[in-house]
């Protein structure tokens, strides 16, 4: 069950407890629509939620395959894999992806930016150093500290892959009107923050989520 469904179901259970209606299993289009209406969601929004959720699930599956990244590396004949490209990008640390850089880049920085184990980051960085795409240097702030920098060829790879992606996406968006792009980009940025509300929402609906978990447990019990 995706979080949006969990969140809406919790609202349903909370309202049901107030009105003494028993929580019913949710399945099928009509039951979902009734649940969402009970939560105070308008019919137009219900359709949008369903369509967005379906699009996101499909987008997630395609994003996990990283089709564009594979195509970029193949067409550019770089000779590295996506994990290695990620390390080069993390060393470059573009603000658009990682926010404002703080200080120098070390192996721990790469691990944090990519969300991987430091030992894996160390191995990947060593591979890029051996391949000539990155180099180790002495920190200007602390001579005892080793930092990681991109070489000219490493920066060329990062820039080329980024330009490749921009060309493909730019070609797609070229078919959109200026008004569509002007409306889409800020709305996408706004929508991109909805995941930030997961923790506050789970805390807010902790009792309802516990009730949902209990329902799942009951469903597992033998008849």
C-alpha positions as CSV (number, residue, x, y, z in Angstrom):
1,X,0.0,0.0,0.0
2,X,1.5,3.4,-1.0
3,X,1.7,6.1,1.6
4,X,-1.1,8.2,0.0
5,X,-3.5,5.3,0.4
6,X,-2.3,4.7,4.0
7,X,-2.8,8.4,4.8
8,X,-6.3,8.5,3.3
9,X,-7.3,5.2,5.0
10,X,-6.2,6.6,8.4
11,X,-8.4,9.6,7.9
12,X,-11.3,7.2,7.1
13,X,-10.7,5.2,10.2
14,X,-10.5,8.3,12.4
15,X,-13.8,9.6,11.0
16,X,-15.4,6.2,11.3
17,X,-14.5,6.0,15.0
18,X,-16.3,9.3,15.6
19,X,-19.4,8.3,13.8
20,X,-19.4,4.8,15.2
21,X,-19.2,3.2,11.7
22,X,-17.0,0.1,11.6
23,X,-13.9,0.2,9.4
24,X,-14.6,-1.8,6.3
25,X,-12.1,-3.5,4.0
26,X,-11.3,-1.2,1.1
27,X,-11.2,-2.8,-2.3
28,X,-12.6,-1.8,-5.7
29,X,-13.2,1.5,-7.4
30,X,-16.4,2.4,-5.6
31,X,-15.0,1.7,-2.2
32,X,-11.9,3.8,-2.8
33,X,-14.1,6.6,-4.1
34,X,-16.3,6.5,-1.0
35,X,-13.3,6.4,1.3
36,X,-11.8,9.5,-0.4
37,X,-15.1,11.4,-0.4
38,X,-15.5,10.6,3.3
39,X,-12.0,12.1,3.8
40,X,-13.4,15.4,2.3
41,X,-11.5,15.0,-1.1
42,X,-13.4,16.4,-4.1
43,X,-14.2,14.1,-7.0
44,X,-11.8,16.0,-9.3
45,X,-9.0,15.6,-6.8
46,X,-9.8,11.9,-6.4
47,X,-9.3,11.4,-10.1
48,X,-6.1,13.4,-10.0
49,X,-4.7,11.4,-7.0
50,X,-5.3,8.1,-8.9
51,X,-3.8,9.3,-12.1
52,X,-0.8,10.8,-10.3
53,X,-0.2,7.7,-8.3
54,X,-0.3,5.5,-11.4
55,X,2.1,7.8,-13.2
56,X,4.5,7.9,-10.3
57,X,4.6,4.1,-10.0
58,X,5.3,3.8,-13.7
59,X,7.9,6.6,-13.5
60,X,9.6,4.9,-10.6
61,X,9.9,1.6,-12.4
62,X,11.4,3.3,-15.5
63,X,13.6,5.6,-13.3
64,X,15.0,2.5,-11.5
65,X,16.1,1.2,-14.9
66,X,17.9,4.5,-15.6
67,X,17.3,4.2,-19.3
68,X,18.6,7.7,-20.2
69,X,21.7,7.3,-18.1
70,X,22.5,3.9,-19.8
71,X,21.9,5.5,-23.2
72,X,24.1,8.5,-22.4
73,X,27.1,6.4,-21.4
74,X,26.7,4.1,-24.4
75,X,26.3,6.9,-26.9
76,X,29.1,9.0,-25.5
77,X,31.4,5.9,-25.3
78,X,32.6,6.8,-21.8
79,X,33.6,3.3,-20.7
80,X,32.2,3.6,-17.1
81,X,29.1,2.3,-15.5
82,X,26.3,4.2,-13.8
83,X,27.7,3.7,-10.3
84,X,30.9,5.2,-11.4
85,X,29.1,8.1,-13.1
86,X,27.2,8.7,-9.8
87,X,30.5,9.0,-8.0
88,X,31.9,11.5,-10.5
89,X,28.7,13.6,-10.2
90,X,28.9,13.4,-6.4
91,X,32.5,14.7,-6.5
92,X,31.4,17.5,-8.8
93,X,28.6,18.2,-6.4
94,X,26.3,20.3,-8.6
95,X,24.1,22.6,-6.5
96,X,21.0,21.7,-8.5
97,X,21.3,18.1,-7.2
98,X,23.0,18.3,-3.8
99,X,22.4,21.8,-2.7
100,X,25.1,24.3,-1.6
101,X,28.4,22.6,-1.2
102,X,30.0,22.9,2.3
103,X,33.8,22.7,2.3
104,X,35.9,20.3,0.4
105,X,34.8,16.9,-1.0
106,X,36.1,13.8,0.8
107,X,35.2,10.2,0.5
108,X,32.7,10.6,3.4
109,X,31.1,13.5,1.4
110,X,30.7,11.2,-1.6
111,X,29.1,8.5,0.6
112,X,26.7,11.0,2.2
113,X,25.7,12.5,-1.1
114,X,24.9,9.1,-2.7
115,X,23.6,7.4,0.4
116,X,26.0,4.5,0.2
117,X,28.5,2.9,2.6
118,X,31.8,4.7,3.0
119,X,33.7,1.5,2.1
120,X,31.8,1.3,-1.2
121,X,32.4,5.0,-1.9
122,X,36.1,4.5,-1.2
123,X,36.3,1.6,-3.7
124,X,34.4,3.5,-6.4
125,X,36.5,6.7,-5.9
126,X,39.7,4.6,-6.2
127,X,38.4,3.1,-9.5
128,X,37.8,6.7,-10.8
129,X,41.3,7.8,-9.6
130,X,42.9,4.8,-11.3
131,X,41.0,5.6,-14.5
132,X,42.2,9.2,-14.5
133,X,38.8,10.7,-13.9
134,X,39.5,11.9,-10.4
135,X,42.5,12.6,-8.2
136,X,43.4,12.8,-4.5
137,X,44.7,16.1,-3.2
138,X,45.7,17.7,0.1
139,X,43.2,19.8,1.9
140,X,43.9,23.5,2.0
141,X,42.2,23.7,5.3
142,X,44.0,20.7,7.0
143,X,47.1,19.2,5.4
144,X,46.4,15.9,7.2
145,X,43.1,15.5,5.2
146,X,42.8,14.0,1.8
147,X,40.2,15.4,-0.5
148,X,38.9,14.3,-3.9
149,X,38.7,16.3,-7.1
150,X,37.7,15.7,-10.6
151,X,40.4,15.8,-13.3
152,X,39.7,17.6,-16.6
153,X,38.6,14.4,-18.2
154,X,36.3,13.6,-15.2
155,X,34.7,17.0,-15.4
156,X,34.3,16.5,-19.2
157,X,32.4,13.3,-18.6
158,X,30.0,14.9,-16.0
159,X,29.4,17.9,-18.3
160,X,28.8,15.7,-21.4
161,X,26.3,13.4,-19.7
162,X,24.4,16.4,-18.3
163,X,24.4,18.1,-21.7
164,X,23.2,14.8,-23.3
165,X,20.2,14.7,-20.9
166,X,19.4,18.3,-21.5
167,X,19.4,17.7,-25.2
168,X,16.9,14.9,-24.9
169,X,14.7,16.6,-22.4
170,X,14.9,19.9,-24.3
171,X,13.8,18.2,-27.5
172,X,10.8,16.8,-25.7
173,X,9.8,20.1,-24.0
174,X,10.3,21.9,-27.3
175,X,6.8,20.7,-28.2
176,X,5.3,22.5,-25.2
177,X,4.0,26.0,-25.3
178,X,5.8,28.7,-23.2
179,X,2.7,28.9,-21.0
180,X,2.7,25.1,-20.3
181,X,6.4,25.2,-19.3
182,X,5.9,28.3,-17.2
183,X,3.0,26.5,-15.3
184,X,4.6,23.1,-15.1
185,X,8.0,23.8,-13.6
186,X,6.9,25.7,-10.4
187,X,4.1,23.2,-9.9
188,X,6.5,20.3,-10.2
189,X,8.8,21.9,-7.7
190,X,5.9,22.3,-5.4
191,X,4.7,18.7,-5.8
192,X,8.3,17.5,-5.3
193,X,8.0,18.6,-1.6
194,X,5.1,16.4,-0.7
195,X,7.4,13.6,0.6
196,X,8.7,16.0,3.2
197,X,5.3,15.7,5.0
198,X,5.6,11.9,5.5
199,X,7.1,12.0,9.0
200,X,4.7,14.7,10.4
201,X,1.8,12.9,8.9
202,X,2.8,9.5,10.3
203,X,3.2,11.1,13.7
204,X,-0.2,12.9,13.4
205,X,-1.9,9.6,12.5
206,X,0.1,7.2,14.6
207,X,-3.0,5.7,16.2
208,X,-4.8,5.3,12.9
209,X,-1.8,3.6,11.4
210,X,-1.6,1.3,14.3
211,X,-5.2,0.4,13.7
212,X,-4.5,-0.3,10.1
213,X,-1.6,-2.6,11.1
214,X,-3.9,-4.4,13.4
215,X,-6.4,-4.9,10.6
216,X,-3.7,-6.5,8.5
217,X,-2.9,-8.8,11.4
218,X,-6.5,-9.8,11.6
219,X,-6.6,-10.6,7.9
220,X,-3.6,-12.9,8.3
221,X,-5.3,-15.0,11.0
222,X,-6.7,-18.3,9.8
223,X,-10.5,-18.4,9.4
